[in-house]
Amino acid sequence: MVSKLRFRVDNCEPLMPWTRRNFLKTALGGGVSLAADGGLAAPTRRRRRRVRYGAAVSLADLQSDPRLGPAIANHCDLIVPVAELKWKALRPAPDVYDFEAADALFAFAAENELGVRGHTLVWYADMPSWTQTLDTPAAAERALVEHIERVVARYRGRARSWDVVNEAIPDVASSPRERRPSIWSSRLGGRHIELAFRTAAAVDPDAQLVLNEYDVEFVGASFAAKRAAFRNLIFELLDSGAPLHAVGLQCHLRGATPIDRDGLARFVGELHALGLKVLITELDVMDQELPASAAERDRIVAKQVSDLIGAVGAPGPPEALLTWGLTDRHSWISHIFPRQDGAPNRPLPLDADYRRKPFMDVIDQFTGAAA
Ligand code: XIL
């Protein structure tokens, strides 16, 4: 059963009781429809944008925080599940697929007329430990192909864009040909990347297939080297005829490291010239080294974001811009990069109380948000 969790987005009030219990029952297929009030036909009045804006969201946060769903419905055109489509969530055991949480997020998106990006089919991290037992190339290939076929088929027509391969380049790329080690590269010697793209395209020829990467945005030798290796992989895939349609720049920005505006704009221009689309897929700003003052930090964060999207947007608008979360209340940065002074992190467009920050203004301006 499809959940009925649609919000009136002009005032951020749910059209129906948005309780944890109701959400669990409906989103998780408990058989309770909240649509009986007949009020669901109210037209959505989301901001219209020239460039689509979206945010990563997790089911657990939606369930525990009644303000999150309405805020997403108000600001976003699309969502991307934080973890629910990763191997660790979908594949508890070799023969088991657990789609419950991912399905609930797709239902939430459908009810609120939000697009969904799929993240991610191939990644070195967040893998269930049983994948270590895939000990021959044939077993690894079978598992990879079967997984992609099952998952892409299930969400065909609903996940219009997929991060097929995530983070294929190591942090320290000592040569442009270097690739990040993973269970897949150890078994398949690197050919898993092209295989993943071809498999996904065969299952859903209409999906936009994306190669997603981070730390290619900054000034500095290691970032330039990583960008060169990323570029090399893109060329390799295109040369082999792999169905690569778009490049995702994660854009987990370091608050205190300048954006390589010229280098990034040149790179993105090159991607456009190759006929590839470009997406900003996971934007947020790590602020653990920034000044303590919240106002000062928000100003620096907004400037970083502005530099970034100015560079990425210079050769032409990106396909979409997504932040890795919407509100500081729910961000991985607080767990991974907390501040030494104990002050809460402020990495996202809305603060922990859902107030707009300058970050949101930069996004609205860039995406051409009209009220
Ligand atoms: C992160 C999630 O936000 C965390 O909750 C999880 O513990 C680890 O993964 N790049 C990516 C995302 O592509 O999948 C990562 O998400 C953040 C970095």
Residues whose N, C-alpha, C, O or C-beta is under 5 A from the ligand:
A	BS01	XIL	V82 W332
